[in-house]
Amino acid sequence: MIRVTVEIFPGGYGENRRTIGLMHIANLSDLARRSDYKIDIAESANPLAGTETSARTVYLRDHDRNQSVWRLLAAALAAADK
């Protein structure tokens, strides 16, 4: 499983940091070369964007694992936007 954590550091100071987003990416295909993934996404409320706290699950199908982790993350984000 891959875990992505998004944190904000108000004013650049670590003592005020807080997590504003989480993503868990789990391979469902026993690490096959072309794999399916379950993606769990959670996001904190954002008053500036007018969004509320949210959590959802999406699926990414038939992803070629023979790529960079950044390609997987980009594909996961694209799946989340659909």
N, CA, C and O of each residue as an XYZ file, in Angstrom:
328
protein
N       0.846     -1.172      0.000
C       0.000      0.000      0.000
C       0.890      1.233      0.000
O       1.968      1.260      0.594
N       0.398      2.242     -0.684
C       1.073      3.535     -0.703
C       0.195      4.521      0.058
O      -1.022      4.553     -0.118
N       0.825      5.314      0.896
C       0.092      6.342      1.642
C       0.672      7.697      1.271
O       1.881      7.915      1.349
N      -0.202      8.595      0.869
C       0.181      9.964      0.541
C      -0.467     10.876      1.570
O      -1.680     10.826      1.776
N       0.338     11.704      2.213
C      -0.156     12.651      3.208
C       0.139     14.065      2.724
O       1.267     14.378      2.340
N      -0.887     14.918      2.746
C      -0.723     16.318      2.369
C      -0.849     17.142      3.635
O      -1.872     17.111      4.319
N       0.220     17.887      3.936
C       0.232     18.726      5.135
C       0.421     20.177      4.729
O       1.030     20.483      3.704
N      -0.111     21.052      5.551
C       0.086     22.485      5.362
C       0.888     23.011      6.552
O       0.654     22.618      7.695
N       1.821     23.891      6.271
C       2.674     24.518      7.284
C       2.393     26.022      7.259
O       3.111     26.763      6.588
N       1.374     26.487      7.970
C       1.062     27.919      7.959
C       2.268     28.764      8.364
O       2.883     28.540      9.407
N       2.585     29.725      7.528
C       3.721     30.597      7.810
C       5.064     29.890      7.710
O       6.098     30.478      8.027
N       5.059     28.631      7.270
C       6.292     27.874      7.137
C       6.799     27.262      8.426
O       7.927     26.771      8.472
N       5.990     27.280      9.473
C       6.419     26.777     10.771
C       5.807     25.415     11.060
O       4.591     25.240     10.988
N       6.657     24.458     11.388
C       6.241     23.084     11.638
C       5.309     22.896     12.815
O       4.476     21.989     12.796
N       5.423     23.719     13.833
C       4.582     23.513     15.016
C       3.100     23.768     14.722
O       2.238     23.325     15.480
N       2.798     24.473     13.639
C       1.404     24.741     13.275
C       0.901     23.854     12.138
O      -0.199     24.061     11.625
N       1.699     22.876     11.750
C       1.303     22.061     10.601
C       0.064     21.230     10.914
O      -0.209     20.872     12.060
N      -0.670     20.942      9.846
C      -1.825     20.059      9.997
C      -2.038     19.300      8.691
O      -1.703     19.782      7.609
N      -2.593     18.122      8.819
C      -2.882     17.297      7.657
C      -4.186     17.767      7.037
O      -5.198     17.916      7.722
N      -4.146     18.000      5.723
C      -5.355     18.444      5.026
C      -5.847     17.411      4.011
O      -6.941     17.550      3.465
N      -5.043     16.376      3.759
C      -5.475     15.339      2.823
C      -4.696     14.051      3.009
O      -3.519     14.061      3.369
N      -5.379     12.937      2.756
C      -4.759     11.613      2.816
C      -5.224     10.793      1.624
O      -6.365     10.920      1.180
N      -4.344      9.960      1.115
C      -4.702      9.026      0.057
C      -4.009      7.703      0.339
O      -2.807      7.667      0.605
N      -4.765      6.625      0.280
C      -4.214      5.278      0.384
C      -4.453      4.577     -0.944
O      -5.577      4.556     -1.446
N      -3.410      4.010     -1.506
C      -3.506      3.310     -2.784
C      -3.130      1.851     -2.531
O      -1.996      1.550     -2.161
N      -4.091      0.950     -2.733
C      -3.869     -0.478     -2.470
C      -3.985     -1.275     -3.759
O      -4.964     -1.146     -4.494
N      -2.980     -2.097     -4.030
C      -2.990     -2.969     -5.204
C      -3.944     -4.130     -4.945
O      -3.846     -4.801     -3.917
N      -4.862     -4.366     -5.873
C      -5.844     -5.441     -5.745
C      -5.509     -6.649     -6.616
O      -6.269     -7.617     -6.639
N      -4.389     -6.609     -7.332
C      -4.088     -7.616     -8.355
C      -2.851     -8.445     -8.069
O      -2.196     -8.928     -8.993
N      -2.526     -8.614     -6.790
C      -1.376     -9.445     -6.418
C      -0.102     -9.022     -7.148
O       0.715     -9.855     -7.539
N       0.049     -7.700     -7.324
C       1.228     -7.095     -7.935
C       1.464     -7.531     -9.381
O       2.606     -7.614     -9.832
N       0.373     -7.810    -10.104
C       0.484     -8.153    -11.530
C       1.035     -6.957    -12.293
O       0.911     -5.817    -11.846
N       1.644     -7.219    -13.447
C       2.224     -6.120    -14.221
C       1.171     -5.057    -14.549
O       1.452     -3.863    -14.443
N      -0.018     -5.468    -14.938
C      -1.137     -4.547    -15.137
C      -2.083     -4.788    -13.977
O      -2.683     -5.856    -13.863
N      -2.211     -3.801    -13.126
C      -2.904     -3.983    -11.859
C      -4.101     -3.057    -11.696
O      -4.198     -2.006    -12.330
N      -5.004     -3.484    -10.824
C      -6.132     -2.678    -10.393
C      -5.835     -2.184     -8.981
O      -5.186     -2.868     -8.190
N      -6.322     -0.982     -8.684
C      -6.049     -0.362     -7.387
C      -7.329      0.184     -6.761
O      -8.224      0.667     -7.455
N      -7.393      0.096     -5.447
C      -8.431      0.758     -4.660
C      -7.788      2.006     -4.064
O      -6.708      1.943     -3.477
N      -8.467      3.138     -4.225
C      -7.906      4.408     -3.779
C      -8.880      5.052     -2.800
O      -9.999      5.410     -3.167
N      -8.449      5.194     -1.564
C      -9.244      5.865     -0.530
C      -8.689      7.273     -0.362
O      -7.485      7.467     -0.192
N      -9.596      8.260     -0.412
C      -9.196      9.660     -0.367
C      -9.972     10.371      0.730
O     -11.189     10.216      0.837
N      -9.274     11.145      1.540
C      -9.919     11.960      2.578
C      -9.342     13.369      2.493
O      -8.145     13.560      2.280
N     -10.224     14.345      2.666
C      -9.796     15.740      2.579
C     -10.494     16.552      3.659
O     -11.687     16.377      3.905
N      -9.752     17.432      4.295
C     -10.319     18.321      5.312
C     -11.137     19.418      4.651
O     -10.965     19.703      3.466
N     -12.019     20.027      5.415
C     -12.787     21.170      4.924
C     -11.834     22.305      4.556
O     -10.791     22.491      5.181
N     -12.215     23.050      3.538
C     -11.404     24.180      3.104
C     -12.328     25.387      2.917
O     -12.979     25.513      1.879
N     -12.388     26.271      3.911
C     -13.277     27.431      3.822
C     -12.960     28.335      2.627
O     -13.867     28.945      2.061
N     -11.689     28.428      2.240
C     -11.326     29.275      1.101
C     -11.907     28.754     -0.201
O     -12.309     29.532     -1.065
N     -11.952     27.425     -0.340
C     -12.493     26.810     -1.557
C     -13.982     26.505     -1.416
O     -14.636     26.129     -2.388
N     -14.513     26.664     -0.217
C     -15.919     26.378      0.012
C     -16.246     24.894      0.006
O     -17.363     24.506     -0.338
N     -15.282     24.058      0.382
C     -15.509     22.615      0.396
C     -15.615     22.107      1.834
O     -15.036     22.674      2.760
N     -16.365     21.033      1.987
C     -16.525     20.396      3.291
C     -15.589     19.200      3.397
O     -15.016     18.758      2.401
N     -15.441     18.683      4.605
C     -14.681     17.454      4.806
C     -15.292     16.364      3.944
O     -16.514     16.231      3.870
N     -14.439     15.583      3.291
C     -14.953     14.531      2.417
C     -14.080     13.291      2.494
O     -12.901     13.355      2.845
N     -14.684     12.170      2.160
C     -13.971     10.892      2.049
C     -14.670     10.084      0.970
O     -15.899     10.054      0.898
N     -13.885      9.436      0.143
C     -14.465      8.609     -0.921
C     -13.474      7.538     -1.344
O     -12.286      7.595     -1.027
N     -13.993      6.576     -2.060
C     -13.181      5.500     -2.616
C     -13.410      5.457     -4.114
O     -14.547      5.506     -4.582
N     -12.321      5.364     -4.861
C     -12.397      5.195     -6.313
C     -11.495      4.030     -6.691
O     -10.695      3.559     -5.883
N     -11.636      3.577     -7.922
C     -10.836      2.446     -8.403
C     -10.108      2.836     -9.673
O     -10.648      3.541    -10.526
N      -8.889      2.374     -9.787
C      -8.070      2.553    -10.976
C      -7.865      1.164    -11.566
O      -7.380      0.265    -10.880
N      -8.226      0.985    -12.820
C      -8.172     -0.333    -13.454
C      -7.063     -0.392    -14.495
O      -6.804      0.580    -15.204
N      -6.420     -1.536    -14.574
C      -5.480     -1.874    -15.651
C      -4.309     -0.896    -15.762
O      -3.950     -0.475    -16.862
N      -3.726     -0.541    -14.637
C      -2.575      0.371    -14.629
C      -1.286     -0.429    -14.808
O      -1.085     -1.451    -14.151
N      -0.424      0.037    -15.691
C       0.877     -0.601    -15.935
C       1.821     -0.262    -14.782
O       2.206      0.894    -14.608
N       2.192     -1.277    -13.996
C       3.054     -1.055    -12.830
C       4.504     -0.758    -13.206
O       5.288     -0.338    -12.354
N       4.865     -0.967    -14.454
C       6.241     -0.759    -14.900
C       6.480      0.730    -15.186
O       6.994      1.095    -16.244
N       6.100      1.579    -14.226
C       6.236      3.031    -14.347
C       6.619      3.608    -12.994
O       6.641      2.912    -11.978
N       6.913      4.868    -13.011
C       7.255      5.600    -11.792
C       6.058      5.674    -10.843
O       4.907      5.627    -11.277
N       6.342      5.792     -9.549
C       5.290      5.980     -8.556
C       4.506      7.260     -8.844
O       3.326      7.355     -8.506
N       5.155      8.239     -9.464
C       4.486      9.500     -9.776
C       3.425      9.305    -10.857
O       2.407      9.998    -10.859
N       3.654      8.373    -11.766
C       2.633      8.041    -12.776
C       1.421      7.403    -12.103
O       0.280      7.695    -12.461
N       1.673      6.531    -11.126
C       0.573      5.920    -10.389
C      -0.212      6.989     -9.642
O      -1.442      6.978     -9.658
N       0.480      7.901     -8.994
C      -0.181      8.973     -8.260
C      -0.996      9.854     -9.214
O      -2.127     10.222     -8.899
N      -0.434     10.190    -10.364
C      -1.164     10.996    -11.359
C      -2.410     10.264    -11.830
O      -3.469     10.876    -11.971
N      -2.301      8.965    -12.074
C      -3.456      8.183    -12.515
C      -4.505      8.092    -11.409
O      -5.705      8.132    -11.682
N      -4.054      7.969    -10.166
C      -4.988      7.930     -9.026
C      -5.735      9.248     -8.898
O      -6.942      9.255     -8.656
N      -5.033     10.360     -9.056
C      -5.679     11.676     -8.997
C      -6.654     11.862    -10.156
O      -7.727     12.437     -9.974
N      -6.295     11.386    -11.332
C      -7.208     11.478    -12.480
C      -8.456     10.649    -12.237
O      -9.559     11.083    -12.571
N      -8.303      9.464    -11.661
C      -9.457      8.621    -11.342
C     -10.360      9.307    -10.319
O     -11.583      9.188    -10.382
N      -9.754     10.020     -9.385
C     -10.515     10.718     -8.351
C     -11.294     11.899     -8.938
O     -12.342     12.268     -8.407
N     -10.801     12.491    -10.018
C     -11.459     13.632    -10.635
C     -12.657     13.246    -11.501
O     -13.459     14.108    -11.862
N     -12.788     11.974    -11.834
C     -13.898     11.535    -12.711
C     -15.192     11.515    -11.955
O     -16.232     11.175    -12.519
